[in-house]
Amino acid sequence: MNFEIIWSDFAERQLDEIFEYYVENASLKVAKNLLQKLLAEPNKIMDNPEMLQIEELLIARQDEYRYIV
């Protein structure tokens, strides 16, 4: 089964806010490094998607949806 990572609009806004915070309070280099790590983290679950919870509200759909908080 192939999984695809979908970032919610809320998650994308949060990433933008985190990036801007670190640009202002640390440095551009620190902000870029942190953003790269945050964006790469969900890719680790692709090898073991069963570790995530199944989205109960979408259980009736043909595709399986899982989520991470």
C-alpha positions, 0 to 999 in steps of 0.5 A: 500500500502506498501512502502520501503525506498531505500537509494541512493548511493549518500545519503549513501556516504553523511551519511558516510561523515557526520559520519566521520566529527562528529567523527573527530570534535566531538566524536564517541558517537556524530557521532553514535547518529546522524547517528542513528537519521538520519537513523530513520528519514525516517521511520517516513514517513511510517505512512503518505507517502502521505506527500511526493512528487510523483517521476514524472519520475517514474509515469508510473511504476506499483509501486508508487515512492515518494521521500524526499530530 
